Amino acid sequence: MTMTANKNSLEYAQELDQQDSLSHYRERFFIPKVNGEEAVYFTGNSLGLQPKSVKDYIQSELDDWAQYGVEGHFEAKKPWFAYHEFLTPKIAKIVGAKESEVVVTHSLTTNLHLMMVSFYRPTESRYKIICEKKAFPSDQYALESQVKFHGRTVEDAIIEVGPREGEHTINHDDIIQAIEDAGDSLAMVMIGGVNYYSGQLFDMKSITTKAHEVGATCGFDLAHAAGNVILNLHDWGVDFAAWCSYKYLNSSPGGVSGLFVHERHEFNQDLPRFAGWWGYDKETRFQMEPGFVPMKGAEGWQLSNAPVLGMAAHLAALDIFDEVGMTALRAKSDQLTAYLEDLINDISERKGHLCQFEIITPKSQNERGAQLSILAHGKGKTMFDALTKKGVIADWREPNVIRIAPVPLYNSFEDIFRFAKYLEESIS
Ligand SMILES: *Cc1c(COP(=O)(O)O)cnc(C)c1O
């Protein structure tokens, strides 16, 4: 591309937007306003924005409910009885799975527990779990309670792999080494595919391969990965995974989650699981016979009938992903995040005497998604509050970390320029 303007100028950012073939998708979302102006919304990693189409998708279900009542299970335009099936092919593409390997159901932490009931099967000698240090709190509590449920202590059963002294991200070799060291005592590896705090993307393929080599199962929490980075769960051989839909997947606050179970477990009737009627073989479900006969594949882990209104919001968002495709999204995402990184480093260079911004997220695009986590050396919450006043919606973690995620579906290069400008003003 031929660029005329200086990269630190509005013209340059606008030129990038003009060359961006996905820029028009921004119009398909509601952008929050601050002081009457569009906010710089960089918290799509916490709660994705609302697609304008969501209202129609939900309205359609409300109309069918009004018209049909219970008959909507079969008479609705999208029959509720099988509503989750409309989402399956779309979510399968996003996580790189076969359709039989995924289902949209429940909430994320619930699904993590359901997965661990099946895939954390500690024995007398093989009972340890490897996870990443600074895992998301809900994951820590889920792991802790699973271990205690099996009569073990956290100290004995959970091995946390953390960054080396003085570093902020985890060295991949240290994860592989920890798996090797745990060997026969290791029952399961469970890691966040992208760490929520540092934005580090892990090499899920080689972690899975190594876990299997020592005889352990391997699963991932993809809350910060689904809709953000390219996933190939099937090919990587991952045993199980779960994610939420309200972060990069823009599917409403507390929106319904999804889970993945590799097809190699599809026919394994010996796997223990917590069952409910919606996991029962759908051909004979309504005969209501005693004795649980699971659906084949991931659907066999469903407990309850689908919360259709929330699923409708999810479907609206997934239809947009289907149109764009993860490859194009990821390409724009890399470019957005690199531009953001560039402008932040530039401020540190020019204004280092006032504030040094240290980006703790890995520099390599193979080791990160959209998010950058920035340490603001020498600056505290007042700087962040100044940013907020100017209309930046970002995430602050004490003592001095800013987490920002430019989202390729609706953030623009101009957003990044504005963010950098406000950031510089907030330290001057
Ligand atoms: C957002 C997030 C959660 C949230 O769990 P819910 O059950 O949806 O409330 C859990 N784990 C990780 C890693 C997250 O990023």
The ligand as an ORCA input file, in Angstrom:
! r2SCAN-3c Opt
* xyz 0 1
  C     -14.733    -14.570     31.111
  C     -14.134    -15.832     31.634
  C     -14.887    -16.700     32.457
  C     -16.288    -16.355     32.872
  O     -17.024    -17.477     33.225
  P     -18.631    -17.473     33.205
  O     -18.977    -18.824     33.657
  O     -19.050    -17.138     31.809
  O     -19.083    -16.394     34.146
  C     -14.284    -17.882     32.870
  N     -13.005    -18.182     32.511
  C     -12.267    -17.355     31.741
  C     -10.870    -17.731     31.358
  C     -12.807    -16.146     31.298
  O     -12.060    -15.323     30.551
*
